[in-house]
Amino acid sequence: MWGSYCEGVIDKRMPYRQAHLDNLKALHESGQLLSIGPTQDVTKVFAVYAAVDEDSVRQLVEADPYWQNGIWTDYEVHEWFQVY
């Protein structure tokens, strides 16, 4: 998943940050999230989810507090095949 952050993300994310991190931790521990993080300039987010299809990934993204509260403003899902 590639997504975008809202303007002023550093300040705007604060009320939702702990819930977002708790959600990510739970997804990672359950094996549904392999990796996630922002670009260095904190304008984009990149994540690798383990899911059976695109709809499943969209459900995970849209359940995140950052999506629900406008911190992530858009996203694209690209199916990926691991070679190594």
N, C-alpha and C positions, 0 to 999 in steps of 0.2 A: 504494500500500500504506500502510495505517495500522497501526501496531503499538504495543505497550507495552514499556517497560523494566522490569526487575526492581527491587526495592527496593535501595537502596544501589548503584545502577549505577555511579557515578563510581569507586568503589573496586573493585567486582567485575569491571568490564570490563578492567582493566589487563592481565591476562595474555593477553587475546585481542585487544587493541586494534590492534596492528600487523598481525596477520593479517587482521582485519576491514577495516582501511584499505587494505591491499594488494588484497584481494578487490574492494572498491568501485572502486579505481582501475582494475583490469583490466576490470571490467564497464563502467565509464564509457568507457574507451578503445576498447572493442569496440562501443560504441553501445547496449549493453543497459540501461544505467542513465543516465537523464537528470538526475536530481537526487535528493538524499537529505539528511536532516538531522533533528536532534531539535527538539522544541518547546523554548521557552526554559527551562521548568522541568525539562527532561530526564525527562519521564514518558512521552512519546510519540515515535514516529519516523514520518516521512512520506517516502515515496519514489515516484518516477515511473520505472517500468521500461518499456522498449520491447520488447514480446513479442507473439507471435502469439495467445496465449490465456492464460487464468488458470492453467492447469497449469504453463505455462512460467515464469510469475512465481513460483509456489509453489516450483518447483525452485530458482530463484535465491535466494529468501529462505531456504529451508531448507538451502542449501549454505553460508550465511554462518556464520562462526565465532560471531557473536553469537547466532544462533538455536541452533546446535548446543551451545552452552555455557550456555544459559538466561539470557542477557543480554536478549534479546528474549523476552518471555514469551507473547505471542499476537500475531496479526496478522489483518487483513482485506484482501482484494484487491477493489478496485472498478474495473471497467472504465471508462475515461475516454476521451472523444473531444475532441481539441483543435480548438477553433473558431478561435482566433487563436494 
